[in-house]
């Protein structure tokens, strides 16, 4: 006899807060921290390398996924990692007053990344286990919406707030206050989700560490047995090759003085560009692409169009680096163009992984592997982007980024596409 408790709260009560908590630390590490370190005098090379390297846990998160099945519930891992991440942001704030703040803060950001990657794995598990396929499709839009609201809040509102505080209390104190704000928000989200999240499944599937390793081994073996897997991996790695280099340097280029080839924008202006123009354009691009792909399907032609809309807008940054406009509306237009293309073209990558990487016995795990390797393809070019921009200068660097889009078009043209009717099969060679 089913228990009344199985009728949990409507997903609208926990999906927004969970996916907001998923996006907030990711953007803090990948974006806001770059601006913080730039203002504190760290070189572009060091910023690009270290703030890219600390994202590595999101690449390898599938490796510890099976072991989360062995203890407590997925709900437990979601709210505890949210609270733990909040505490870590508080510790991070304190390190900013130390002499060797860069080393200490990078170490704490690395732990935050491990906690965040664990949170994301557990949250996906709650979503997939608690919702029927029909409800999963119904609420997937809410996931994306609140993940992107977190991006706006983190990369826009809090960065703008930091810029205003810098004028009043100094750079280190301003960012200390912002990191405390990150921490407080994450702790509050954790306490809220402790009450409203469904369990997401109890620890019943694996009985020992040995069984966990056996499952992980089978997940890895069957992943690399998929038909055309090496072509598919080349696609998901090189699709973002240019983006990985450009996105890390753009805020540094915006912040750098005009004498050094930058645009000389204030921290608050950068927050405004990303928080308003970038976010609106990104959401619009995602919505338009969703309608386009749902009507056309994932064919060679549609994938090439998505690739072009994703990569060609990087020309907007090359234009800014060459023309060096003073008017903020011109810069905002360039950001909007690029973010629209990003939102539009990224749909192609996600849909490709759903239809060509995920299908089979371990759909969730294989999708996680695909997204992890996609993150690796983004992370490695990001790590070297600072070295390249320091060596070439901003103008030549963004021209190089346009050249670096060529591999994306090559792999998009060559990658085999699986027939849609075979999506539910375990496709191996």
C-alpha positions in Angstrom: 0.0 0.0 0.0 1.6 3.3 -1.0 2.3 5.7 1.7 0.9 9.2 1.6 4.4 10.6 1.9 5.1 9.5 -1.6 3.0 12.4 -2.8 5.8 14.9 -2.3 5.7 18.6 -2.9 5.3 19.8 -6.5 8.7 19.9 -8.2 8.4 23.6 -8.6 9.2 23.9 -4.9 12.6 22.3 -5.2 13.8 22.4 -8.8 14.4 26.2 -8.9 16.4 26.3 -5.7 18.4 23.2 -6.6 19.4 24.4 -10.0 20.1 27.9 -8.7 22.5 26.2 -6.2 24.0 24.3 -9.1 24.8 27.4 -11.2 25.9 29.8 -8.5 29.3 28.2 -7.5 30.1 27.1 -11.1 29.8 30.7 -12.4 31.6 32.0 -9.3 34.6 29.8 -10.1 34.5 30.1 -13.9 33.7 33.8 -14.3 33.5 36.0 -11.2 36.8 34.8 -9.7 38.6 35.9 -12.9 37.5 39.5 -12.5 38.3 39.4 -8.8 41.9 38.2 -9.4 42.3 40.7 -12.3 41.4 43.5 -9.9 43.8 42.2 -7.3 46.7 42.3 -9.8 47.1 38.7 -10.8 48.4 38.2 -14.4 46.1 36.9 -17.2 48.3 33.8 -17.6 47.9 32.8 -14.0 44.2 33.7 -13.9 43.3 31.7 -17.0 45.4 28.7 -16.0 44.3 28.3 -12.4 40.6 29.3 -12.8 40.4 26.7 -15.6 42.3 23.9 -13.8 40.0 24.2 -10.7 37.0 23.2 -12.9 38.5 19.7 -13.4 36.2 18.0 -10.8 33.2 18.7 -13.2 35.1 16.7 -15.8 35.7 13.6 -13.6 32.5 13.7 -11.5 31.1 10.5 -13.2 34.0 8.6 -11.5 32.5 8.9 -8.0 28.8 8.7 -9.1 28.3 5.0 -8.3 29.7 5.5 -4.8 27.0 8.0 -3.9 24.6 5.1 -4.1 26.2 3.5 -1.1 25.3 5.9 1.7 22.2 7.8 2.8 20.0 9.3 0.0 20.7 11.6 -3.0 18.8 14.3 -1.1 21.4 14.1 1.7 24.2 14.7 -0.7 22.4 17.7 -2.3 21.7 19.7 0.8 24.9 18.8 2.6 27.1 19.9 -0.3 25.1 23.1 -0.6 25.7 23.9 3.1 29.4 22.7 2.9 29.9 24.9 -0.2 28.5 27.9 1.7 30.9 27.4 4.6 33.8 27.1 2.1 32.9 30.5 0.5 33.0 32.0 4.0 36.6 30.6 4.4 37.5 31.8 1.0 36.4 35.3 2.0 38.8 35.2 5.0 41.8 34.1 2.8 41.5 37.3 0.8 43.0 39.3 3.7 46.1 37.1 3.8 49.5 37.8 2.2 49.4 34.7 0.1 45.7 35.0 -0.7 46.0 33.6 -4.3 47.4 30.2 -3.3 45.0 29.8 -0.3 42.0 30.9 -2.3 42.7 28.6 -5.2 43.0 25.7 -2.8 39.6 26.5 -1.3 38.0 27.0 -4.8 39.3 23.6 -5.7 37.4 22.0 -2.8 34.3 24.1 -3.7 34.6 22.6 -7.2 34.6 19.0 -5.8 31.7 19.8 -3.6 29.8 21.4 -6.5 30.4 18.5 -8.9 29.2 16.1 -6.2 26.1 18.2 -5.7 25.3 18.2 -9.5 25.6 14.4 -9.7 23.3 13.9 -6.8 20.8 16.6 -8.0 20.6 14.9 -11.4 19.9 11.6 -9.6 17.0 13.2 -7.6 15.5 14.6 -10.8 15.8 11.4 -12.8 14.5 9.1 -10.0 11.7 11.3 -8.7 10.1 12.5 -11.9 8.5 10.5 -14.7 9.8 11.0 -18.2 6.8 13.2 -18.9 7.5 15.4 -15.9 11.2 15.5 -16.7 10.4 17.0 -20.1 7.9 19.4 -18.5 10.4 20.8 -15.9 13.6 20.7 -17.9 12.9 24.3 -18.9 12.8 25.3 -15.2 16.2 23.7 -14.8 17.7 25.9 -17.5 15.9 29.0 -16.4 17.1 28.9 -12.8 20.6 27.8 -13.7 20.8 30.8 -16.0 19.3 33.1 -13.3 22.2 31.9 -11.1 24.6 32.9 -13.9 23.0 36.4 -14.1 23.1 36.8 -10.3 26.7 35.6 -10.0 28.2 37.1 -13.1 26.1 40.1 -13.2 24.5 41.3 -9.9 27.2 40.2 -7.5 30.0 41.4 -9.8 28.2 44.8 -10.1 27.8 44.8 -6.4 31.6 44.1 -6.0 32.4 47.0 -8.4 30.3 49.4 -6.3 31.9 48.3 -3.1 35.4 48.5 -4.4 35.0 52.3 -4.6 33.9 52.5 -1.0 35.9 49.9 1.0 38.7 48.7 -1.4 39.1 45.7 -3.6 40.0 43.0 -1.1 37.2 44.1 1.4 34.7 44.3 -1.5 35.3 40.8 -2.7 35.4 39.5 0.8 31.9 40.8 1.3 30.8 39.3 -2.0 32.2 35.8 -1.1 30.4 36.0 2.3 27.3 36.7 0.2 27.9 33.6 -1.9 28.4 31.6 1.3 25.2 32.9 3.0 23.1 32.2 -0.1 24.4 28.6 -0.4 23.8 27.8 3.3 20.2 29.2 3.1 19.5 27.1 0.0 20.9 24.0 1.8 18.6 24.6 4.8 15.6 25.1 2.6 16.3 22.1 0.4 16.8 19.9 3.5 13.1 20.4 4.1 11.6 20.3 0.6 13.7 17.9 -1.5 12.4 14.4 -2.1 14.7 11.5 -1.2 15.8 10.7 -4.8 16.3 7.1 -3.9 17.8 5.3 -0.9 21.2 3.6 -0.8 20.1 0.2 -2.0 21.7 -0.4 -5.4 25.2 -1.1 -4.3 26.3 -3.2 -1.3 30.0 -2.8 -1.3 32.9 -0.7 -2.6 33.9 -3.6 -4.8 30.5 -3.6 -6.4 30.8 0.1 -6.9 34.1 -0.3 -8.8 32.6 -3.2 -10.9 29.7 -1.0 -11.9 32.0 1.9 -12.8 34.2 -0.5 -14.8 31.1 -1.6 -16.8 30.0 2.0 -17.3 33.4 2.9 -18.8 33.8 -0.2 -21.0 30.3 0.1 -22.5 30.8 3.8 -23.1 33.9 3.2 -25.2 32.2 0.3 -27.1 29.6 2.7 -28.5 29.4 3.0 -32.3 31.5 5.9 -33.6 32.4 6.9 -30.1 35.8 8.4 -31.0 34.3 10.6 -33.7 31.7 11.7 -31.2 34.3 12.5 -28.6 36.2 14.6 -31.2 33.0 16.4 -31.9 32.2 17.3 -28.3 35.8 18.3 -27.5 36.4 20.5 -30.6 33.0 22.1 -30.8 34.0 24.4 -27.9 37.7 24.7 -28.8 37.4 28.4 -29.7 34.9 29.2 -26.9 37.2 27.7 -24.3 39.9 30.2 -25.3 37.7 33.3 -25.8 35.4 33.2 -22.8 38.1 33.1 -20.2 39.9 36.2 -21.7 36.9 38.4 -22.6 36.3 39.7 -19.0 40.1 40.3 -18.6 40.1 42.2 -22.0 37.1 44.3 -20.8 38.9 45.1 -17.5 42.4 45.8 -18.9 43.4 49.4 -19.5 43.2 50.9 -23.0 47.0 51.5 -22.9 47.4 47.7 -22.7 44.9 47.0 -25.5 41.8 46.5 -23.3 38.6 48.4 -23.1 39.2 49.8 -19.6 35.7 49.0 -18.3 34.9 49.2 -14.6 33.9 46.1 -12.6 30.3 47.4 -12.4 30.1 47.9 -16.1 31.2 44.3 -16.7 28.6 43.1 -14.3 26.0 45.1 -16.2 27.1 43.7 -19.6 26.9 40.1 -18.5 24.0 40.5 -16.1 21.6 42.3 -18.4 22.6 42.1 -22.1 24.4 38.7 -22.0 21.8 36.9 -20.0 18.8 38.2 -22.0 20.5 37.3 -25.3 21.5 33.8 -24.0 17.9 33.0 -22.9 16.5 34.2 -26.3 19.1 32.2 -28.2 18.3 29.0 -26.3 14.5 29.4 -26.8 14.8 30.1 -30.5 17.2 27.2 -31.0 14.8 24.9 -29.1 12.0 25.7 -31.5 14.3 25.4 -34.5 15.7 21.9 -33.5 12.3 20.6 -32.5 11.0 21.4 -36.0 14.0 20.4 -38.0 15.5 17.5 -36.0 19.2 16.9 -35.6 20.4 16.6 -39.1 23.8 17.4 -40.7 22.4 20.7 -42.0 20.9 21.8 -38.7 24.0 20.8 -36.8 26.2 22.8 -39.2 23.9 25.9 -38.7 24.0 25.5 -34.9 27.8 25.2 -35.1 28.0 28.4 -37.2 25.8 30.4 -35.0 27.8 29.2 -32.0 31.3 30.0 -33.4 31.0 32.9 -35.8 29.8 35.5 -33.2 33.3 35.4 -31.7 34.0 37.9 -34.5 32.3 40.5 -32.3 35.1 40.3 -29.9 37.7 40.6 -32.7 35.9 43.7 -33.8 36.0 45.2 -30.3 39.7 44.4 -30.0 40.5 46.1 -33.4 38.0 49.1 -33.2 38.4 49.8 -29.5 35.0 51.6 -29.3 34.3 53.9 -26.4 30.5 53.6 -26.5 29.1 51.1 -24.0 26.1 50.3 -26.2 28.5 49.1 -29.0 30.3 46.8 -26.5 26.9 45.7 -25.1 25.7 44.8 -28.6 28.8 42.7 -29.2 28.2 40.8 -25.9 24.5 40.3 -26.8 25.5 38.9 -30.3 28.0 36.5 -28.8 25.7 35.3 -26.0 22.7 34.8 -28.4 25.0 32.6 -30.5 26.2 30.8 -27.4 22.6 30.0 -26.2 21.6 29.1 -29.8 24.5 26.9 -30.7 25.0 25.1 -27.4 21.6 23.4 -27.9 23.3 21.4 -30.8 25.9 20.0 -28.4 23.4 19.0 -25.7 21.1 17.4 -28.2 24.0 15.5 -29.9 25.0 14.1 -26.5 21.4 13.0 -25.8 21.0 11.3 -29.1 24.5 10.0 -29.8 26.3 9.6 -26.5 23.7 8.8 -23.9 21.6 6.0 -25.4 22.1 2.5 -24.0 22.2 0.6 -20.7 23.7 3.5 -18.6 22.0 6.5 -20.1 22.5 8.8 -17.1 26.1 7.7 -16.5 27.1 7.9 -20.2 25.5 11.4 -20.5 27.6 12.4 -17.5 30.7 11.0 -19.1 30.0 12.9 -22.3 29.4 16.2 -20.4 32.5 15.6 -18.3 34.7 15.2 -21.5 33.0 18.2 -23.0 34.1 20.2 -19.9 37.6 18.9 -20.4 37.5 20.1 -24.0 36.6 23.5 -22.7 39.0 23.5 -19.8 42.3 22.7 -21.6 42.1 25.6 -24.2 41.0 27.8 -21.3 44.1 27.0 -19.4 46.4 28.1 -22.2 44.3 31.1 -23.2 46.0 33.5 -20.8 49.5 32.5 -22.0 48.3 33.1 -25.6 46.7 36.4 -24.9 49.8 37.6 -23.0 52.0 36.6 -25.9 49.9 37.8 -28.8 48.1 40.8 -27.3 44.3 41.1 -27.2 43.8 42.1 -30.8 45.8 39.3 -32.3 44.4 36.8 -29.7 40.8 37.4 -30.8 41.8 37.1 -34.5 43.4 33.7 -33.5 40.1 32.7 -31.8 38.4 33.1 -35.2 41.0 30.7 -36.8 40.4 28.3 -33.8 36.8 27.9 -34.8 37.8 25.9 -37.9 38.2 22.5 -36.1 34.6 22.9 -34.9 33.3 23.1 -38.5 35.5 20.1 -39.6 34.3 17.8 -36.8 30.7 18.9 -37.3 30.9 18.1 -41.0 32.5 14.7 -40.4 30.9 13.3 -37.2 28.4 10.4 -37.9 24.9 10.9 -36.7 22.9 8.0 -35.3 19.4 7.5 -36.7 16.8 8.9 -34.2 14.9 5.6 -34.2 17.9 3.8 -32.6 18.2 6.2 -29.6 16.7 3.7 -27.2 19.0 0.8 -28.2 22.4 -0.1 -26.6 24.4 0.7 -29.7 27.9 -0.9 -29.8 30.2 -1.7 -32.5 
